[in-house]
Amino acid sequence: MGNHSKGNAAEKPTRSQERRRKSRTLVSTPVRVRGVEGSGRKLDESTTTVNLSSSGILIETNSTIYIRNMKVLVTIASGAAQTEREGHVVRITDLREGRRSVAIALAHAVVEQTSSRTQDSLLPLVLVLESESAASDFMRSYLSSEGYEVVIVETVAEARSVLEERTPSLLIAEIEGEGMPGYSLCSHCKETPRLKPIPIMLMTSSAYPSDYAKAHSMGAVVCMAKPFKRERLGHVVKLLAPPPNASQDAPPRAADPSRHSPAKQSKTPAPVSTRRFSLPSVFGR
């Protein structure tokens, strides 16, 4: 009996931690969801994702318009570009206080490439500001194997030094640290005309709601909770900076012209990947 009671007591914190983990926002990026014309349902909502992959998004909303199998158009901001993709609602879950969790499966990925390639490399450059050696080694190894040139720095000063010489296709930076390095670097890029189009992904260990809100207000396209699995990192990086070995099977779909973008959109779609990814936390049971 004694051992059994201790076992139950030990399980409770684990279950509580698991519930908190599942309720955290994992990948936050601004999106716009519109109802398809002729569907009989008027929907036009701007929100941020709770999770994201190459095959779908998860959002939380107060709207009661969503129904299962409803066809929608989803606009995902990718740096200076905005691309619209067809999708349909696959699952709706009721939450507290009238909110609902809505999982939307997306059609083939269409990403407009707006970030520049480095002059001395055919690979897209990813600049990573990360102070933890284990995390930086992981990102260097994984992203290099996926077809990226990776430069790792530990401080804002080092990152700005790299940015003086090169223009990366993607900037990844941690929020926490002395002087809040992610916010500092994000502000520097958005105030510099040459660097402003670079898509920025910020990482947060605390995952407070205020982290996501401030990241987006400062111009970051994605704010992602740490720690994360490499598959989730791959989903986001390939969305923001498609690798050069991606194929071009999916036809481009122009973004809604009524939604203005401050930067001129590219007319040439970038290579897109036919590889499909699963996201258990969104579509799994």
NUTOR-12294 format. One record per atom (N, C-alpha, C): x, y, z; residue in one letter. Coordinates in steps of 0.1 Angstrom, whole numbers, padded with zeros to 4 digits, always signed. Example, Ala and Ser with C-alpha at 12.3 -4.5 7.8 and 13.67 -1.06 7.14 Angstrom:
// residues 2
+0132-0057+0078a+0123-0045+0078a+0132-0033+0078a+0128-0022+0071s+0137-0011+0071s+0129+0000+0079s
END
This chain:
// residues 285
+0008-0012+0000m+0000+0000+0000m+0009+0013+0000m+0019+0012+0008g+0028+0024+0009g+0034+0027-0004g+0040+0017-0011n+0046+0019-0024n+0036+0024-0034n+0023+0018-0033h+0013+0022-0043h+0010+0037-0041h+0008+0042-0029s+0005+0056-0026s+0016+0065-0031s+0028+0061-0029k+0039+0069-0033k+0040+0070-0048k+0036+0059-0055g+0036+0059-0069g+0026+0069-0075g+0013+0069-0069n+0003+0079-0073n+0008+0093-0071n+0014+0095-0059a+0019+0109-0056a+0029+0113-0066a+0037+0104-0071a+0048+0108-0080a+0042+0110-0094a+0030+0104-0097e+0025+0106-0110e+0018+0119-0112e+0012+0125-0101k+0004+0137-0102k+0012+0149-0108k+0024+0152-0103p+0032+0163-0109p+0035+0160-0124p+0037+0148-0127t+0040+0145-0141t+0029+0148-0150t+0017+0144-0146r+0005+0147-0153r+0002+0162-0154r+0004+0169-0143s+0002+0183-0143s+0012+0190-0153s+0024+0186-0152q+0034+0191-0162q+0030+0188-0176q+0025+0177-0178e+0021+0173-0192e+0010+0182-0197e+0000+0185-0188r-0011+0194-0192r-0006+0208-0195r+0003+0213-0187r+0009+0226-0189r+0017+0226-0202r+0024+0215-0205r+0031+0215-0218r+0022+0215-0230r+0011+0208-0229k+0002+0207-0240k-0006+0221-0242k-0007+0228-0231s-0014+0241-0232s-0006+0252-0237s+0008+0250-0237r+0017+0261-0241r+0015+0264-0256r+0017+0277-0260t+0018+0280-0274t+0032+0275-0279t+0032+0267-0289l+0045+0261-0294l+0051+0269-0305l+0043+0273-0315v+0048+0281-0326v+0037+0292-0328v+0041+0304-0327s+0032+0315-0328s+0036+0324-0340s+0027+0325-0350t+0029+0334-0362t+0016+0340-0366t+0016+0352-0371p+0003+0358-0375p-0003+0351-0387p-0016+0349-0387v-0023+0343-0398v-0036+0350-0400v-0041+0350-0412r-0055+0354-0415r-0063+0343-0421r-0075+0340-0416v-0083+0329-0421v-0096+0335-0427v-0099+0332-0439r-0111+0337-0446r-0119+0325-0451r-0132+0327-0451g-0141+0317-0456g-0141+0317-0471g-0142+0306-0478v-0142+0305-0492v-0156+0310-0497v-0155+0318-0508e-0167+0324-0514e-0177+0313-0518e-0190+0315-0515g-0199+0305-0519g-0202+0295-0508g-0194+0296-0497s-0196+0286-0487s-0208+0289-0478s-0213+0301-0479g-0225+0305-0471g-0221+0310-0457g-0208+0310-0454r-0203+0314-0441r-0193+0326-0442r-0196+0337-0436k-0188+0348-0437k-0177+0347-0425k-0165+0346-0429l-0154+0345-0420l-0142+0353-0425l-0137+0362-0417d-0124+0369-0420d-0118+0373-0406d-0109+0364-0402e-0103+0366-0389e-0088+0366-0389e-0082+0376-0382s-0068+0377-0381s-0064+0372-0367s-0055+0363-0366t-0051+0358-0353t-0037+0353-0353t-0033+0346-0343t-0019+0339-0343t-0021+0325-0340t-0012+0317-0345t-0013+0302-0343t-0008+0298-0329t-0013+0287-0325v-0008+0280-0313v+0002+0270-0317v+0001+0264-0329n+0011+0255-0334n+0010+0256-0349n+0021+0251-0356l+0022+0252-0370l+0031+0242-0376l+0028+0236-0387s+0036+0227-0395s+0034+0229-0409s+0041+0222-0418s+0040+0223-0432s+0026+0218-0437s+0019+0211-0429s+0007+0205-0433s-0005+0210-0426s-0004+0219-0416g-0015+0225-0409g-0012+0235-0398g-0022+0241-0393i-0021+0251-0383i-0031+0248-0372i-0028+0253-0360l-0038+0252-0349l-0040+0266-0343l-0052+0270-0342i-0055+0283-0337i-0065+0282-0325i-0066+0292-0317e-0077+0293-0307e-0085+0306-0310e-0098+0305-0309t-0107+0315-0314t-0120+0316-0305t-0126+0327-0306n-0140+0329-0299n-0151+0327-0310n-0147+0326-0322s-0157+0325-0333s-0164+0312-0333s-0177+0312-0335t-0185+0300-0336t-0189+0297-0351t-0182+0304-0360i-0185+0301-0374i-0179+0288-0379i-0168+0284-0374y-0161+0273-0379y-0169+0260-0377y-0169+0252-0387i-0175+0238-0386i-0166+0229-0393i-0167+0216-0389r-0158+0206-0395r-0160+0205-0410r-0149+0203-0417n-0148+0202-0432n-0150+0215-0439n-0152+0226-0431m-0154+0239-0437m-0141+0243-0445m-0143+0248-0457k-0132+0252-0466k-0128+0267-0462k-0115+0269-0461v-0110+0282-0457v-0098+0286-0466v-0094+0299-0466l-0082+0303-0471l-0073+0309-0460l-0061+0305-0459v-0052+0309-0448v-0040+0317-0454v-0038+0329-0449t-0027+0337-0453t-0016+0336-0442t-0004+0332-0445i+0007+0331-0435i+0017+0341-0439i+0021+0349-0429a+0031+0359-0432a+0045+0352-0432a+0053+0354-0442s+0066+0349-0443s+0076+0360-0446s+0081+0367-0436g+0089+0378-0438g+0082+0389-0444g+0086+0394-0456a+0079+0405-0462a+0068+0400-0471a+0067+0387-0473a+0057+0381-0482a+0046+0376-0475a+0034+0375-0482q+0023+0368-0476q+0017+0359-0486q+0015+0346-0483t+0010+0336-0492t-0002+0330-0487t-0012+0328-0496e-0025+0323-0492e-0026+0309-0496e-0031+0300-0487r-0032+0286-0490r-0046+0281-0487r-0051+0272-0495e-0064+0266-0493e-0063+0256-0481e-0074+0254-0474g-0074+0245-0463g-0088+0241-0459g-0089+0232-0449h-0102+0228-0444h-0101+0225-0430h-0112+0227-0422v-0112+0225-0408v-0113+0210-0405v-0104+0204-0398v-0104+0190-0395v-0108+0186-0381v-0107+0196-0371r-0111+0193-0358r-0114+0206-0350r-0124+0205-0342i-0128+0217-0333i-0129+0211-0319i-0123+0218-0310t-0123+0214-0296t-0128+0225-0287t-0138+0224-0279d-0143+0234-0270d-0133+0236-0258d-0129+0248-0255l-0121+0252-0245l-0128+0259-0234l-0121+0265-0225r-0128+0273-0214r-0133+0287-0219r-0143+0292-0212e-0147+0306-0214e-0151+0309-0228e-0157+0299-0235g-0163+0301-0248g-0153+0300-0259g-0140+0298-0256r-0130+0297-0267r-0130+0283-0273r-0125+0282-0285r-0124+0269-0292r-0110+0268-0299r-0106+0255-0299s-0094+0252-0306s-0097+0246-0320s-0092+0252-0331v-0095+0248-0344v-0083+0244-0352v-0083+0231-0356a-0072+0226-0364a-0075+0226-0379a-0066+0232-0387i-0069+0234-0401i-0058+0227-0409i-0062+0218-0418a-0052+0212-0426a-0050+0220-0439a-0038+0222-0443l-0035+0231-0454l-0031+0222-0467l-0034+0228-0478a-0031+0222-0491a-0016+0223-0493a-0011+0220-0505h+0003+0221-0508h+0009+0234-0504h+0021+0233-0499a+0028+0245-0494a+0032+0254-0506a+0029+0267-0504v+0034+0277-0514v+0040+0288-0507v+0053+0290-0508v+0061+0300-0501v+0068+0309-0511v+0066+0322-0510e+0073+0331-0518e+0086+0334-0512e+0097+0333-0520q+0110+0336-0515q+0113+0350-0516q+0115+0357-0505t+0119+0371-0506t+0132+0374-0500t+0137+0365-0491s+0150+0368-0485s+0161+0364-0495s+0173+0371-0494s+0183+0370-0504s+0193+0358-0500s+0199+0353-0511r+0210+0343-0509r+0223+0350-0507r+0232+0345-0500t+0245+0351-0498t+0253+0350-0511t+0261+0360-0513q+0269+0362-0526q+0279+0351-0527q+0285+0346-0516d+0295+0336-0517d+0291+0322-0515d+0278+0320-0515s+0272+0306-0512s+0259+0304-0520s+0257+0292-0525l+0244+0289-0531l+0234+0284-0521l+0238+0283-0509l+0229+0278-0498l+0223+0290-0491l+0211+0289-0487p+0205+0300-0479p+0212+0300-0465p+0215+0313-0461l+0222+0315-0448l+0212+0317-0437l+0214+0309-0426v+0207+0311-0414v+0216+0315-0403v+0213+0327-0397l+0221+0333-0387l+0214+0330-0373l+0221+0323-0364v+0215+0319-0352v+0222+0325-0340v+0214+0332-0331l+0220+0338-0319l+0215+0329-0308l+0224+0321-0302e+0221+0311-0292e+0233+0310-0282e+0230+0312-0269s+0242+0312-0260s+0244+0298-0254s+0235+0288-0255e+0237+0275-0250e+0244+0266-0261e+0255+0261-0257s+0263+0253-0267s+0256+0241-0272s+0249+0234-0264a+0242+0222-0268a+0231+0225-0278a+0223+0236-0276a+0213+0240-0285a+0219+0245-0298a+0230+0253-0298s+0236+0258-0310s+0242+0247-0318s+0248+0237-0311d+0254+0226-0319d+0243+0218-0326d+0231+0216-0319f+0220+0209-0324f+0215+0216-0337f+0213+0229-0336m+0208+0236-0348m+0218+0237-0359m+0230+0238-0356r+0240+0238-0367r+0241+0225-0374r+0240+0214-0366s+0241+0200-0372s+0228+0198-0381s+0217+0200-0375y+0204+0197-0382y+0202+0206-0394y+0203+0219-0393l+0201+0228-0404l+0211+0226-0415l+0223+0223-0412s+0233+0220-0422s+0230+0208-0430s+0224+0198-0423s+0220+0185-0430s+0208+0187-0439s+0201+0198-0436e+0189+0201-0444e+0192+0211-0456e+0204+0214-0458g+0208+0222-0470g+0210+0237-0467g+0213+0241-0454y+0215+0255-0451y+0229+0257-0447y+0234+0270-0449e+0246+0274-0443e+0243+0281-0430e+0249+0277-0419v+0246+0281-0406v+0257+0288-0399v+0254+0300-0394v+0264+0308-0387v+0258+0310-0373v+0266+0305-0363i+0262+0306-0349i+0269+0317-0342i+0262+0326-0334v+0268+0336-0326v+0262+0335-0312v+0269+0341-0302e+0264+0341-0288e+0260+0354-0283e+0263+0365-0290t+0259+0378-0285t+0254+0387-0296t+0247+0398-0292v+0241+0407-0302v+0252+0414-0310v+0263+0417-0303a+0274+0423-0310a+0280+0415-0321a+0281+0402-0318e+0286+0392-0329e+0276+0391-0340e+0264+0391-0337a+0253+0390-0347a+0253+0402-0356a+0254+0414-0350r+0255+0427-0358r+0267+0427-0367r+0278+0422-0362s+0290+0421-0370s+0288+0413-0383s+0281+0401-0381v+0278+0393-0393v+0269+0400-0402v+0259+0407-0397l+0249+0414-0405l+0255+0426-0413l+0266+0431-0408e+0273+0442-0415e+0279+0437-0428e+0282+0424-0429e+0289+0418-0441e+0279+0410-0449e+0269+0404-0443r+0261+0394-0450r+0246+0397-0447r+0237+0392-0456t+0223+0393-0455t+0217+0379-0454t+0214+0374-0443p+0209+0360-0442p+0195+0358-0447p+0192+0346-0450s+0178+0343-0455s+0169+0342-0443s+0174+0339-0431l+0166+0338-0419l+0175+0341-0407l+0168+0348-0397l+0175+0351-0385l+0168+0344-0373l+0175+0336-0365i+0169+0329-0354i+0176+0335-0341i+0168+0339-0331a+0175+0345-0319a+0167+0341-0307a+0174+0339-0296e+0167+0336-0283e+0163+0350-0276e+0152+0350-0270i+0147+0362-0263i+0154+0364-0250i+0155+0353-0242e+0161+0355-0229e+0176+0357-0229e+0181+0364-0220g+0196+0367-0219g+0198+0381-0215g+0211+0385-0213e+0214+0398-0209e+0210+0408-0220e+0202+0418-0216g+0198+0428-0226g+0187+0423-0235g+0181+0411-0232m+0171+0406-0241m+0175+0406-0255m+0185+0397-0259p+0192+0398-0272p+0182+0396-0284p+0172+0388-0283g+0163+0386-0294g+0156+0398-0298g+0150+0405-0288y+0143+0418-0290y+0153+0428-0296y+0165+0429-0290s+0174+0439-0294s+0178+0437-0309s+0181+0425-0313l+0185+0422-0327l+0173+0424-0336l+0161+0420-0332c+0149+0422-0340c+0147+0437-0343c+0148+0445-0333s+0147+0460-0334s+0157+0465-0344s+0169+0461-0343h+0180+0465-0351h+0177+0462-0366h+0172+0450-0369c+0169+0446-0382c+0158+0454-0388c+0147+0456-0380k+0136+0463-0386k+0138+0478-0388k+0149+0483-0381e+0153+0498-0383e+0163+0500-0394e+0168+0489-0400t+0178+0489-0410t+0172+0485-0423t+0170+0494-0433p+0164+0491-0446p+0168+0478-0452p+0181+0476-0453r+0187+0464-0460r+0183+0451-0452r+0181+0452-0439l+0178+0440-0431l+0164+0438-0428l+0156+0448-0431k+0141+0448-0427k+0134+0436-0434k+0137+0432-0446p+0129+0420-0452p+0132+0407-0446p+0143+0406-0438i+0147+0393-0433i+0137+0387-0424i+0131+0375-0426p+0122+0369-0416p+0129+0366-0404p+0123+0368-0392i+0129+0366-0379i+0121+0356-0371i+0128+0346-0365m+0122+0337-0356m+0128+0339-0343m+0120+0342-0333l+0125+0343-0319l+0121+0331-0311l+0130+0327-0302m+0128+0315-0293m+0126+0320-0279m+0117+0314-0272t+0114+0317-0258t+0114+0305-0249t+0122+0305-0238s+0122+0294-0228s+0110+0295-0218s+0106+0308-0215s+0095+0310-0205s+0082+0307-0212s+0080+0311-0225a+0068+0309-0232a+0056+0316-0226a+0059+0328-0220y+0048+0336-0215y+0040+0342-0227y+0027+0345-0225p+0019+0351-0236p+0025+0364-0240p+0031+0372-0231s+0037+0385-0234s+0049+0383-0243s+0056+0372-0243d+0067+0370-0252d+0062+0369-0266d+0052+0362-0269y+0046+0361-0282y+0041+0375-0287y+0034+0382-0279a+0028+0394-0283a+0039+0405-0286a+0049+0405-0278k+0060+0415-0280k+0068+0411-0292k+0070+0398-0294a+0078+0394-0306a+0071+0398-0319a+0058+0396-0320h+0051+0400-0332h+0050+0415-0333h+0049+0422-0322s+0048+0437-0323s+0061+0443-0328s+0072+0436-0326m+0085+0441-0330m+0089+0436-0344m+0080+0428-0350g+0082+0424-0364g+0087+0410-0366g+0088+0402-0355a+0092+0388-0357a+0080+0380-0363a+0083+0371-0373v+0073+0364-0380v+0068+0352-0371v+0078+0346-0364v+0075+0334-0356v+0081+0336-0343v+0074+0331-0332c+0079+0330-0319c+0077+0316-0314c+0087+0308-0311m+0086+0294-0308m+0091+0291-0294m+0084+0282-0287a+0088+0278-0274a+0099+0268-0274a+0108+0270-0264k+0119+0260-0262k+0116+0251-0250k+0120+0239-0250p+0128+0232-0261p+0118+0227-0272p+0124+0224-0283f+0115+0219-0294f+0123+0208-0301f+0115+0199-0308k+0120+0188-0316k+0125+0193-0329k+0134+0186-0335r+0140+0191-0348r+0130+0191-0359r+0119+0182-0358e+0109+0183-0369e+0102+0196-0368e+0099+0201-0356r+0092+0214-0355r+0101+0225-0360r+0113+0225-0357l+0123+0235-0362l+0123+0234-0377l+0124+0222-0382g+0124+0221-0397g+0112+0226-0404g+0100+0224-0398h+0087+0229-0404h+0088+0245-0405h+0093+0251-0395v+0093+0266-0395v+0103+0271-0404v+0116+0266-0403v+0127+0271-0411v+0124+0269-0426v+0118+0258-0430k+0115+0255-0444k+0103+0264-0449k+0095+0268-0440l+0084+0277-0443l+0090+0291-0446l+0099+0296-0438l+0104+0309-0439l+0115+0311-0449l+0123+0300-0450a+0135+0301-0460a+0136+0287-0467a+0128+0285-0477p+0129+0271-0484p+0143+0268-0488p+0147+0255-0486p+0160+0251-0491p+0161+0250-0506p+0173+0251-0511p+0174+0251-0526p+0171+0238-0533p+0170+0227-0525n+0167+0214-0531n+0152+0211-0531n+0144+0221-0527a+0129+0218-0527a+0124+0218-0542a+0114+0210-0544s+0108+0209-0558s+0098+0219-0560s+0093+0219-0573q+0083+0230-0576q+0070+0223-0582q+0064+0214-0574d+0052+0208-0579d+0040+0216-0577d+0039+0223-0566a+0027+0230-0563a+0026+0244-0570a+0015+0247-0577p+0013+0260-0584p+0011+0271-0574p+0016+0283-0577p+0015+0294-0568p+0001+0299-0567p-0003+0304-0556r-0016+0311-0554r-0014+0325-0548r-0018+0335-0555a-0016+0348-0551a-0023+0352-0538a-0017+0360-0530a-0023+0364-0518a-0034+0374-0521a-0044+0375-0511d-0055+0383-0513d-0051+0398-0515d-0054+0404-0526p-0049+0418-0528p-0055+0428-0518p-0066+0425-0512s-0072+0434-0502s-0064+0435-0489s-0055+0426-0487r-0046+0426-0475r-0033+0432-0480r-0030+0444-0476h-0018+0451-0481h-0006+0447-0473h+0005+0446-0479s+0018+0443-0473s+0027+0455-0474s+0034+0459-0464p+0043+0471-0465p+0054+0469-0475p+0058+0457-0478a+0069+0454-0487a+0063+0448-0500a+0070+0451-0511k+0066+0446-0524k+0068+0431-0524k+0057+0424-0529q+0058+0409-0529q+0065+0404-0541q+0072+0393-0540s+0079+0387-0551s+0069+0381-0560s+0070+0381-0573k+0061+0375-0583k+0065+0361-0586k+0077+0357-0583t+0083+0344-0586t+0082+0335-0574t+0074+0324-0575p+0074+0316-0563p+0087+0308-0561p+0090+0306-0549a+0102+0298-0546a+0100+0283-0547a+0110+0275-0548p+0108+0261-0548p+0101+0257-0536p+0092+0247-0537v+0084+0242-0526v+0086+0227-0524v+0084+0223-0512s+0087+0209-0509s+0074+0200-0510s+0076+0188-0516t+0065+0179-0517t+0065+0170-0505t+0075+0171-0496r+0076+0162-0485r+0065+0166-0475r+0058+0156-0470r+0047+0159-0460r+0052+0156-0446r+0048+0164-0437f+0051+0163-0423f+0039+0160-0415f+0040+0153-0404s+0029+0151-0395s+0032+0159-0383s+0021+0164-0376l+0022+0172-0364l+0012+0166-0354l+0017+0156-0346p+0008+0149-0337p+0001+0158-0327p+0007+0169-0323s+0001+0178-0313s-0011+0185-0319s-0012+0186-0333v-0023+0193-0339v-0033+0183-0344v-0029+0173-0351f-0038+0163-0357f-0039+0150-0350f-0030+0147-0342g-0030+0134-0335g-0041+0134-0324g-0043+0122-0319r-0053+0120-0308r-0045+0117-0295r
END
